[in-house]
Amino acid sequence: MKRFSTLLAGLLLVAGTLSAQEISPYIPVEEMPDLVQCLPAPPDTTGVDFAYDIARYMWGKEQRRDPARLAQARRDAIWSMDTTLVIFSEVLGVAVSQKGTPEIYEVLTRGITTIEQIRFRPKAYYFRKRPYARFHEPSILPEDDQWLATEGSYPSGHTIRAWATALLMAEINPAAAEALFARAWAYGENRVISGCHWQSDVDASRPAASIGYAKLQTCPAFRTQMLRAQAEFRRLTRGARR
């Protein structure tokens, strides 16, 4: 329990620092739902669920033989808000940027930041070892392995970010919902391919993002900004729909 408290304090300190310097969430981290109370614990290392995790890890290594999928997994592994927005903008239908789509950019960056805070408590509480570390093998981005090992594997922060992005973009452009969620699903699979996450980490991350998204809907400031973003999207795409 002491280790959990220390890890959580460190993660929350980092989150608070980043939020203050970069993106302000709509809801502070301490008011977000506690996933330790919402979701089951990750599989232990003796049951059939963990055997499936191992089988999926081996599947992921096989997928690396496909140059296109490996390149996609490497791109998805970049922990950058703007990179994520570029990836999903290809599906949304407009190029999202702070200058070109300020209303959409604000609701997405602040909304995603709010939702992805939900990962901190379970990561610290369970502090699950990542697949590449358990098998003493490098991930697809070995330069990231050292810092990734300082936080737990469960749930997947990248997958939460991707699913949150799809949820928010689908609210802006419902016509793109199917394609957005298909891309977010592949994004989660790429975390297994990377060797950085177990399948069960990824599986838990999709409902985790949905829990955070539901909480976000209770924030009046978010609802107001979403209306502005929707109006901006309609304005930008009006000619394309004629």
C-alpha positions, 0 to 999 in steps of 0.5 A: 500500500505504501508503494501504491501511495508513493507511485500515485503521488508521483503520477499525480504530481506529473499529471498536475505539472503537465496540465498546468504547463500544457493542457488544462483538463475540464475535471481535475484528476482527483474528481475522476472515477477510480478505476480500481473500484470500477474494473477487475484486476488484471489477470494473475500469472497462473490462469487461462486469462494470462495464458491468452495474454501470452498467446497475444504477445506472440501474435503481436510479434508475428505482426511485426513481420508486416512492414506496414503494420510495424510502421503503423504501430511505431507511429501510434507509439509516439506519446504526443497529443498532436501526433494522435490528432493528426492520425485521427484527423485522417478519419475525422474529415478535417485537419485538426490544428490549434490555428486552423480549427481552434474550437475543435482543437480545444475540446479535443485536447482538453477532453482527451486530457481529462479522460486519460487521467483515469489511468493513473490510479490503476497503473500505480495500484497494480504496477503490472510488469510490461510484456517486453520486460517480463520476457526480457526483450525489447519493444518495437521502440527500445529507446522508450523501454526504460521510462515505460518501465517506471509505470504500470502496464494496466491499463494502456494509456495509449489505448485510452487516449485513442478511444477517447479521441474516437469518442470525442471526434464521433461526437463532432462528426457522427458520420465518421464514427465507424471509421474512427472506432475501427482506427482506435481499435487498431491503435489498441492492437498496435500496443500489443504488437509493440510489446508494451501492453498485454491484451488484457491491458488494452481490453480494459482501456476501452471501457476505461475511456468510456467511463472517463467520457461519461464523467466528462459529459457532466461538465458544463464547460465541456458541453459548451465547447463541444457545441462550438466545435460542432459548429466549427466542423459544420462550417468547415465542411459545409461546401464538401457536403453539397 
